[in-house]
Amino acid sequence: FYDARNVRSKLKMYYVPNARMDRTKHDEEVFTLKYFCELLNSLNFESVCIFDPHSNVAPALIRHCTSMSSAPFIGSVLRDEEIEFLVFPDEGAHKRYNMDEQFISFYGKKIRNWETREITGFKLSTDTDKDLSWIEGKTALIVDDIIATGGTIYNTIQELKKCGVGKIFVYCSHCENQVLTGKLRPLLDDG
């Protein structure tokens, strides 16, 4: 006799759908990550392992959840390239990825129109005693989890170029197809 209710399986996810929809700002917005996690929980997995969640919300909502870090992948970029400082396009990435204190890091402060989701302003900041003149001519690694249209990365690159940064590398855990039609597209074409 086979009883499907007693079959337990494990799930490994390299991307959590709706991961960026982990909060709402207005009553008319839908907390879509919550509903995806409810669906996932209804499947009664023995364990769920997700790669580099966008925030701590998905692991908190998914039962029996663990997460895999992207630190080994970032570490390999740091070893393979002559990176002199790290840049996190926003404070969330700065909190998640600022793992290596041997690197000086800067992070972006975005001003966003929540209705259109458009970034209307951007400024680089740091928690160190270095000012922006220090990065001139140096090699940067921008680290983020999800690139959708590339607007945040685009603004980060533009700000770094204004400061005279030499080379810029980008690491992301997840890149959506929209990046091919967003602001970042001309920079991808230029290399």
C-alpha positions in Angstrom: 0.0 0.0 0.0 1.4 3.4 -1.1 0.5 6.5 0.9 1.7 9.7 -0.8 1.2 11.7 2.4 4.1 9.9 4.0 6.6 10.5 1.3 9.0 13.2 2.3 11.3 15.0 -0.1 13.9 17.7 -0.1 13.9 20.8 -2.2 16.9 22.9 -3.3 16.0 26.3 -4.9 18.6 28.5 -6.6 16.1 31.3 -6.9 13.1 32.2 -4.8 10.3 33.6 -6.9 8.9 36.9 -5.6 11.9 37.2 -3.3 12.0 41.0 -3.7 8.3 41.2 -2.8 9.2 40.7 0.8 7.3 43.7 2.2 4.6 46.2 1.4 4.6 49.9 1.7 0.9 50.6 0.9 -2.3 48.8 1.6 -3.0 48.1 -2.0 0.3 46.2 -2.5 0.4 42.4 -2.3 2.9 40.6 -0.2 3.5 38.0 -2.9 6.4 36.3 -1.2 4.1 35.3 1.6 1.7 33.6 -0.7 4.5 31.8 -2.6 5.9 30.5 0.8 2.4 29.3 1.8 2.2 27.3 -1.4 5.6 25.9 -0.8 4.8 25.0 2.8 1.7 23.2 1.7 3.9 20.7 -0.2 5.3 19.6 3.1 9.0 19.3 2.2 11.3 17.6 4.7 13.8 20.4 4.1 14.1 23.4 1.8 17.5 24.9 1.0 17.6 28.2 -0.9 20.5 29.9 -2.5 21.2 33.5 -1.4 17.8 34.7 -0.3 17.1 38.4 -0.9 16.3 39.0 2.7 15.7 37.0 5.9 11.9 37.0 5.2 11.8 34.0 2.9 13.8 31.7 5.2 11.5 32.9 8.1 8.3 32.0 6.1 9.5 28.7 4.7 9.3 25.7 7.1 12.4 23.6 7.5 14.4 26.2 5.6 18.2 26.7 5.4 20.1 28.9 3.0 23.3 28.6 1.0 25.6 31.5 1.1 27.2 33.1 -2.0 30.3 33.9 0.0 32.4 31.2 -1.7 31.5 32.6 -5.1 32.3 36.2 -4.1 35.5 34.9 -2.5 36.6 33.3 -5.8 36.1 36.7 -7.6 38.1 38.4 -5.0 41.0 35.9 -5.5 40.9 35.9 -9.3 40.8 39.6 -9.9 42.8 42.4 -8.3 39.9 43.9 -6.4 40.9 46.9 -4.2 37.5 47.7 -2.7 33.9 46.5 -2.5 30.8 48.4 -3.4 27.3 47.4 -2.4 24.5 49.2 -4.3 22.3 49.5 -1.3 22.3 49.1 2.5 20.6 45.7 2.3 23.5 44.3 0.2 26.0 46.0 2.5 24.5 44.2 5.5 24.3 40.8 3.7 27.6 40.7 2.0 30.1 42.8 3.9 31.9 39.7 5.1 35.6 40.5 4.5 36.9 43.3 6.6 40.2 43.3 4.7 38.4 45.2 2.0 37.2 48.7 2.3 33.6 49.0 1.3 31.2 51.6 0.1 27.5 51.3 -0.2 24.8 53.2 -2.1 21.9 55.1 -0.6 19.0 55.1 -3.0 16.2 57.5 -3.2 13.3 55.6 -4.8 9.8 56.6 -5.9 7.8 53.8 -4.3 4.9 54.2 -6.7 7.0 53.8 -9.9 9.9 51.9 -8.2 12.2 54.2 -10.1 15.4 55.3 -8.5 15.4 59.1 -8.5 18.7 59.7 -6.6 21.8 57.9 -5.6 24.8 58.6 -3.3 27.8 56.5 -2.2 28.6 56.3 1.5 31.1 54.4 3.7 31.6 53.4 7.3 35.4 53.9 7.0 37.5 57.0 7.3 38.1 57.0 3.5 36.4 59.6 1.3 35.4 59.1 -2.3 38.8 60.5 -3.6 40.4 57.4 -2.3 38.8 55.2 -4.9 40.2 57.1 -7.9 42.0 54.7 -10.3 41.3 51.6 -8.1 39.5 48.4 -9.1 36.0 47.8 -7.6 33.7 44.8 -7.2 30.0 45.6 -7.0 28.2 42.9 -5.1 24.4 42.4 -5.1 21.9 39.6 -4.9 19.3 40.3 -7.7 19.7 42.4 -10.8 16.3 42.9 -12.4 16.4 45.8 -14.8 19.9 46.9 -13.7 18.8 50.4 -12.5 20.6 50.1 -9.2 23.8 48.7 -10.7 23.7 51.4 -13.5 23.5 54.2 -10.9 26.3 52.6 -8.9 28.5 52.4 -12.0 27.7 56.0 -13.0 28.7 57.2 -9.5 31.9 55.1 -9.5 32.8 56.6 -12.9 32.3 60.1 -11.6 34.8 59.3 -8.9 37.3 58.1 -11.5 37.3 54.4 -10.6 39.7 52.3 -12.8 38.0 48.9 -13.4 34.6 47.8 -12.3 33.5 44.2 -11.9 29.9 43.1 -10.9 28.9 40.0 -9.0 25.2 39.0 -8.6 23.6 35.8 -7.4 20.5 36.2 -9.6 20.1 38.1 -12.9 16.7 38.5 -14.4 16.1 38.6 -18.2 14.8 42.2 -17.9 18.4 43.4 -17.5 18.7 43.0 -21.3 16.1 45.7 -21.8 17.0 48.1 -18.9 19.4 50.9 -18.3 22.3 48.6 -17.9 22.0 47.2 -21.5 24.3 49.9 -23.1 27.0 49.2 -20.5 26.8 45.5 -21.2 27.2 46.1 -24.9 30.3 48.3 -24.2 31.9 45.6 -22.0 
